[in-house]
Amino acid sequence: MKKLLLTGLALLTAAVTNPAIAAPSLGDVVTCGALNLECPEDPFVKVGAGAEFGLSFGEFGIILLADFATGSLTLSNANNSDLPDGFELLPETFVQFRGDTVPFTSVSLGATNGVSNFDASKLTLDDDGFLTLDLSGVSFLPNGSLQVQIDQTAAVPEPTTWALMILGFGVVGHALRRRKVAAPRVALA
């Protein structure tokens, strides 16, 4: 009986503790696109540890790193040795990201460090969840970086989650209903 009750509680706990996705997190797939910059050959990557994308510019190679962490995107100077004093990007330079696992729903500018000519007006998010950063004329010092806060639509629990939760309630209810009440023992001396 205890095993049945514990199994039901375990199923219920597994179903209830499955959190809704609120921001890019490990394992999410993100897509990269750019104008006047180049994304990697494989524009689809899973969010993990370290920079997900190296954005390159012609013969200079990788000049910017794009790193997604829980709830944010950080663009930073890749400290390319060909550009020791930092750099200013060309007019009409854009980079675009999209959350493929869960689309982006809102963005805001976070901290900027060693970056000039960039403000919140250069961030746009369209109805399809494409985040576009207008990097035209933006300057990055050697250790420059900018951060964008990102939110995503909360996930609706999958049917299997609902099934596990209902099954857990059923098992707990069944165990409680079948529990036998111990009869009082009378000891005669």
N, C-alpha and C positions, 0 to 999 in steps of 0.2 A: 504494500500500500504506500509506504514511504517512497519507494522508487517511482511509482506512478505519479505521486504528487510532485516529487522533485523533477521528474521529466517534464511535466506540465509547466512548472515554474521556469525551467530552463528554456523551453520553447517560447513562453510568453516574454521572458527577459530578452531573448535574442531578437524577437520581433519588435519590441518597444525601444530597445537601445540602438536601433539602426538610425543614425542621425540624418536629418535632411541636409542636402548640400547647400551651403550658403556662399561659398567662394571657391575659386580654383584650388584644388587640393591634389595630393599625390595620386597619380593614375589618370587624371583628367587628360583628354586630348585637346591640344590647342593647335590652330592653324596660323601660319604666317604668310603675309603677302606684302610687297613693297613696290614703290616707284622711286627710281634713282638710288635705291639700295637693293642689295640682293639677299634674299632669304636662303637658307640651306636648300640643297637639292630635294630633300624630303621635308615638305612644309608641314607635315603632321608629326607632332611629338607628344609624348606623355610627360606630364608635369612630374618632375622628380627633384633630386638634389642637384644643385648647381644650375648654371645657365642652360636654358632650353634651346635658344637660338643665338647664333653668331651672325650679325648683319654685316655684310661686306660691301665695299665700295671699290669697284674696279681693281686696279693694280695694287691698291693699298691693302687689300685683304680685309680681314675682320676688323671693324672699327667700333662696333657697338655690341654689347651683350644684352640679351633679353632674358630675364630670370623671373619665372612665375613662382610665387610662394603663396601660402594660404592667404587669400584675400588681397594680393597685390601683384603688380608687375613692376620690376625695376629695370630701367634702361641705363646702362653704365658704359663709360668709356672703356674699351678693351685694352687700353694702354699699348696700342700698336707702336712699335719702335720707329716706324716711318713717320709718325706724327707725335713727336715727343712733347710738344707744347700745347697739345689739344687740337681742336679743329672746329670749323664752322661748316655746317651742311649746306648744300646747294639749295636754291629756290626749287619749289615743286618736289620736295622730298617728303614722302609719306611712308609710314609703315602701318600695317593693319593686322590685327589679331582677332581670332574668333574662337570661342570656347565650343568645341564640337560635342563634348560629352554633355555639357549643360551650358546653354548660351548665356553670355553676359547680359545683365539687366540694368546695371547702373555703374557709373564710374565717376571718380573725383580725383583731383590732383592731390598727391601727398607731398612729401618732402622733396625739395630740389637742392642739390649741393653741387656747386661748380658748374651750373648750367645757366646760360643766359638766353634771352629771347624766347622763353617758353612759359606759357601760362595756361590756365584752365580752358581758355577759348580755343586752344589748339587740340583739345580732346573732343571727339565726337563718337557717339554710339547710335547706330541706326536701329530700325525696328527688327532687323534680323540678327542682332547681337554682334555686329562687326564693330570693333573698337578701332578707330583711326586716329593716329597721332600725326599731326602736321609738324614735321621737323624742319620746315623751310627756314633757313637762316639761323637755326639753333646752334649755339656754341657749347662744346663740352671741354672743360679743362681736363688735364690728365687724370684726375680722380673724380671727375664729374659724374653725377648720376641723378636720375629723376624717378620718382615713384608714383604709380597710379593705383589708387584703391579700386578694387573690382568686387562687385556683388553679382550673384547669379540667382536664378529662380530656385526657390526651395523645391526639392524633389517631392513628388507624390509617391507614397509608398507603393512598391510593386505588388502585383497580385500574390506572389509567393509570401511576401511579408504579411499581408492580410491573412492568408491561409494559415501561416504559422501562429499568428496571434489568436485567431479563432480556435485553432486546434489546441493551443495552450489553455485558453479559457475552458474549452470543453473537457480537457483532461483534468484540470483542477476541479471543475464542477463535479465531474464523475467521481473523482477520488473523495471529495467531501461528502457526496451523497451516499456513497457505498461504505463510508467509515462506520464501523460498528461501535455502538456505545457499550462500553465495558459494564457488565453486570456487577453490582456490588457483591463482594465476597463476604459471606457470613461464616465465621469460624465458630464452631460449637466446641465448648470445652468439656 
